Amino acid sequence: MFIIGERINGMFKKVGAAIREMDKKAIQELAVKQVESGAHALDVNVGPAAAAPIPAMEWLVSTIQEAVDVPLAIDSAKADVIEAGLKLCKNRPIINSTTAEKAKLDLLLPLAKKYGASVIGLTMNEKGVPGDVEKRTELALQILAAAMENEIAPEDLYIDAIVLPVNVAQDQAPKVLATIGECSLLSDPPPHFIIGLSNVSQKCTHRDLINRTFLVMAISKGLDAAILDPLDGDLMDAAATAELLLGKDIYCDSFLEAWKKKKSQR
């Protein structure tokens, strides 16, 4: 299970303030805590925190890399902001993200090739997020085909079937799970499968429980990556236990500690 820590995002009030104030200590402490808790990579998103997002992204990437040595997922809706981050990455970066829209694929996939980045592809286009499994799978195939045309291997692509908040789109969570199963047949080897986990519980009560339960369900369907909060210890334990029960790890009485140790060495 490849875990991308979600916490360095300017949409969070404290993180936004730290970006505006260029508070290196606050950002670096958050980076270290996420990695120590089991994150293999960190999402980096300036969000609405800066009037000048390019220098803010450059500062953020440099600040994080002074404190931790993990890949970064450069997260922005603007290609020039993404490229500003990619240029500074010491480890192989991840582009978060493209959609199936041709204009975005034509813009971002060449950047991925140029900087040797992996790519997260969202199963949506200019019409929005499809409501059915078949259309999500069709868009995933379009993204995969475009990636391969740009010499990006399936192993370097993460398909995100886009889980919607359960309080407004309750029927969509099962469709995301079904899409993961369908997309596993698109190529050999298949692309990776990822979700932005916190979306499923947005503005819901019992958010932690919803996140934890859906993550386990998705792992059972083939999910092998997630953008989530690694500081949620119960969530991380649930992921470890799911992988154990699926036979991905060998049982021992201290399997939680063993899982964390293994993940920290990835």
N, C-alpha and C positions, 0 to 999 in steps of 0.2 A: 504494500500500500504506500503510494507516494503522496506525501502530505505537504501541501503548500500552506504556510501560515498566512492567515488573512488579515492580521491586525494592523499592519502598517498601511493604513488607508486614510487619506485626508478627510473622508466622510465621518470618521470617528472624531468627536469633538476634541478630545485631548490630543490626538495625533495631528489634527488640523492645526491646533494651536502650536504644537511643537514645530511643525513645518513652517508656519508663518514666523515664528520667533527664532528659527534655526537652532533649536535646542537639541544639540547633538546627544547629550546625555540621555534624554528621554527616548529618543529614537533608538539609540544603541542598546539601552536596557531592554526595550521591547523586542529588539531583534535577538538578543542573547537569550532572553526568556523563552521565546518561541522555539529556537533551535535546541535549547536544553530540554524542552518538553517533547521533542520528537519531530519537529518540522524538518523536512529535507530541503526545502526551498522556501523563499519568502515572497509573497506578493508585495509589489511596490506600486502604490497608487497615490499620486498627489491629490487627486480629487479636486474639490472646489477650494482647497486651502490657499492656493497661490494665484495672484493675478498674472504672474509670469511662470507658466507651468514648466517650460523647458529648463531654465536654471534651477527651479525647485526640484525637478526630477534629477538633474545632475548632482545637486547637493545631497539629495536623499540617497541615491545609489552609492556615492562616495562615502557618505557617513555610515551606511550599513556595512559596507565592505571593510571598513576599518575595524569593525567589531566581530564579524562572523565571516566564515568562508564557506558559503553555500550558494547554489544557483539562485538567481532572482527572476521572478515572473514580472516583467515590465507591463504594467496595467494602465492603459489609457485609451480614450476614444479617439485620440489624435495621433496620427502616424508620426508626425515630427517629434512629439513628446516621447513616443516609444523609441524612435531611433536615437534620441538623445540619451536615453537610458542604456540601450543596447551597446552603444559605443564605449561605455565605461565598464561594462560587466567583465569581471575577471574569470568567472566560470561560465559554462555554457548557459545562455539565458533561455527564457521562455517568453513568447509573445502572448499576452493576454489582452485581447483576443481578436480573432476575425469572425465574421459571419459568412454565410454562403453567398452574400451579395458579390457579384462579379467585380465591382469597383473596389471593394475592400480586399478581396482575394488578390486582385492585380496589384494592389498597393503593398499589402503586408507580406505575402508569400515571397516576393523577391527580397524583402528585408530579412526574412528568416534565412533564406539561402545565403545572403551576403554576410550575415553575422553568425551563421551556424546555429541558429536558434530553433528550439522546438516551438510548436504552435498549438494553442487551444482554439478549437473551431466550434462555434456555437451553431446549433441547428435552428437557425432563423435566417430570414432574408428581409427584403424591403417590405414584405407584407406582415412581418412580425413572427411570433412563435406559433408554429402549427399546433393544432389541437389533436392531431392523430399521429399514431406510430409510423404509418407509412410515409407521411410527408417528412417527418423528422428524419427517418432513415434515408429518404431520397436526398435531403439536404446534406446529410452526413456524407453520402456517396459523392455529391458534387464537391464538397470540401476535400475529400480524400483524393479524388481525381485531379483537382487543381494542384494539390500539394505534390502529387507524384509528377505532374507535368513540370513542376519547379524543382524537381530532384530532391524533394523532401520525402523521406521514407515513412511508411505507416507507423513505424516505431517511434517516430519523432512528432507524431500528431496525437493530440488529445481531443476526443470528441465530447462535447458537453451538450447533452440533450435538454438542458434548461428546465430544471425543476421550478415550478411556480409556487407561491405561498398557498398552503393547504386551506387557509381560511377563505380564499377567494376562488380557488381552482382545485377543489378536492379531487376531481377526477383525473388530474394530470399526473400525480405522483406515480400511479401504476403504469401510465403510458411511458414515463421516463424509464422505468424499470424494464418494460418490454422493449423499448428502443435500444437499450444496452445489449440485450440479447440478440436483436436483429442485426445490429451494427457489428457484432462479433463475427459475422459471416461475410463481411464486405471484402476482406482481403486476408491473405495468409503470408506473414503474420498480420493480425488485425491491428488497428490503431488502439491506443489506450483510451480509457473512458474515465471521465472526470465530472464532478459536479461542484457547483458553488453551494455548499451544504446549507449555509445559513438562510438562503432564499426560501427554503421549504417552510420555515417557521416564522418568516417575517411578519411582525405585528400580531403574532399568536401568543396565547398563554402557554405555559409549560414548554418554552422554546427548547430548553436543553433536552427534554425527553423526546420531543419530536425529532430533533436533529439526530440524536443517538439512535433512535429506532430506524429512521429512514436510512442512515448510513449502513447499518447492519444489513437491512434488506437489499440495499444496492450492492454491497460487497458480495452477497450471495448470488447476484445476477451477473457478476463479472466486473464490477467497478474496481479499478486499481489505482485511482488517484482522487484526491479531493482537496478543494480549497476550504479550509475550516479553521476553527480556533483551537490550536494545540494546547492552549492553557486550560482547556476543559479536560481535566484528568479522567472523568468518567467517560467522556466521549472517546478519548484515546484508548482507554481500557476496553471499551466496547469493540473498537476496531481490531485490537489485538486478539480478543476472544473470538470474534467472527472468523479471523484468519486461521486461528487454531482449529475451530470446529469444521472449517472447510478443508482441513488437511494441509494448509500451506506452511504450518510450523509444527514441529514435533512437541508433543506434550511433555512438560515437566511441571513440578509443583510451583516453581517460580517462573511460570511462563510469561507473566506480565513484565517482570524485570528483564527476562531474557529478550523479549520482544523489543523493549526500549533500548537495550544495549545493542541489539542487532541493527535497529533503525538508526541509532546514533553513529554507527560505523558505515552506513551506506555511502 
